[in-house]
């Protein structure tokens, strides 16, 4: 997804997910959310043309 955003010329990419506080959406557990954050942080270290923002909900 990030690679395609770069090809499209986007400067930003937002990954939004639901935390466990939103019960009706089967939100992520704490460990799952932390893993997602780690992946996005690693991705940002490797991206030059774009930046990925994380927004848990």
C-alpha atoms as a printed R data frame, in Angstrom:
   type eleno elety resid chain resno       x      y      z
1  ATOM     1    CA   UNK     A     1   0.000  0.000  0.000
2  ATOM     2    CA   UNK     A     2   2.815  2.424  0.874
3  ATOM     3    CA   UNK     A     3   4.617  1.645 -2.380
4  ATOM     4    CA   UNK     A     4   1.501  2.429 -4.396
5  ATOM     5    CA   UNK     A     5   0.962  5.687 -2.492
6  ATOM     6    CA   UNK     A     6   4.518  6.729 -3.409
7  ATOM     7    CA   UNK     A     7   3.928  5.838 -7.081
8  ATOM     8    CA   UNK     A     8   0.756  7.946 -7.009
9  ATOM     9    CA   UNK     A     9   2.769 10.893 -5.684
10 ATOM    10    CA   UNK     A    10   1.097 10.990 -2.276
11 ATOM    11    CA   UNK     A    11   3.063 12.651  0.506
12 ATOM    12    CA   UNK     A    12   1.107 11.015  3.319
13 ATOM    13    CA   UNK     A    13  -0.511  7.653  4.001
14 ATOM    14    CA   UNK     A    14  -2.641  7.100  7.093
15 ATOM    15    CA   UNK     A    15  -3.250  3.714  8.655
16 ATOM    16    CA   UNK     A    16  -6.318  3.809 10.867
17 ATOM    17    CA   UNK     A    17  -7.467  0.955 13.045
18 ATOM    18    CA   UNK     A    18  -9.820  0.401 15.958
19 ATOM    19    CA   UNK     A    19  -8.487 -0.102 19.454
20 ATOM    20    CA   UNK     A    20 -10.197 -2.540 21.802
21 ATOM    21    CA   UNK     A    21 -12.192  0.290 23.372
22 ATOM    22    CA   UNK     A    22 -14.538  0.169 20.382
23 ATOM    23    CA   UNK     A    23 -16.116 -3.188 21.177
24 ATOM    24    CA   UNK     A    24 -18.483 -3.306 18.205
25 ATOM    25    CA   UNK     A    25 -15.568 -3.216 15.750
26 ATOM    26    CA   UNK     A    26 -13.579 -6.096 17.295
27 ATOM    27    CA   UNK     A    27 -10.704 -3.693 17.884
28 ATOM    28    CA   UNK     A    28  -7.064 -4.641 18.199
29 ATOM    29    CA   UNK     A    29  -5.702 -5.976 21.459
30 ATOM    30    CA   UNK     A    30  -2.823 -4.064 23.056
31 ATOM    31    CA   UNK     A    31  -0.148 -6.413 21.679
32 ATOM    32    CA   UNK     A    32  -1.619 -6.266 18.181
33 ATOM    33    CA   UNK     A    33  -1.729 -2.473 18.263
34 ATOM    34    CA   UNK     A    34   1.885 -2.273 19.484
35 ATOM    35    CA   UNK     A    35   2.967 -4.617 16.680
36 ATOM    36    CA   UNK     A    36   1.179 -2.444 14.114
37 ATOM    37    CA   UNK     A    37   2.896  0.663 15.518
38 ATOM    38    CA   UNK     A    38   6.315 -1.039 15.306
39 ATOM    39    CA   UNK     A    39   5.704 -2.037 11.678
40 ATOM    40    CA   UNK     A    40   4.652  1.499 10.727
41 ATOM    41    CA   UNK     A    41   7.671  3.003 12.526
42 ATOM    42    CA   UNK     A    42  10.022  0.638 10.635
43 ATOM    43    CA   UNK     A    43   8.287  1.514  7.378
44 ATOM    44    CA   UNK     A    44   8.775  5.230  8.045
45 ATOM    45    CA   UNK     A    45  12.503  4.677  8.504
46 ATOM    46    CA   UNK     A    46  12.677  3.177  4.997
47 ATOM    47    CA   UNK     A    47  10.391  5.631  3.197
48 ATOM    48    CA   UNK     A    48  11.867  8.719  1.631
49 ATOM    49    CA   UNK     A    49   9.130 10.106 -0.605
50 ATOM    50    CA   UNK     A    50   6.175  9.614  1.723
51 ATOM    51    CA   UNK     A    51   5.372  9.295  5.387
52 ATOM    52    CA   UNK     A    52   2.953  6.883  6.986
53 ATOM    53    CA   UNK     A    53   0.900  8.155  9.912
54 ATOM    54    CA   UNK     A    54  -0.781  5.856 12.399
55 ATOM    55    CA   UNK     A    55  -4.108  6.768 13.941
56 ATOM    56    CA   UNK     A    56  -5.625  4.123 16.236
57 ATOM    57    CA   UNK     A    57  -9.292  4.745 16.985
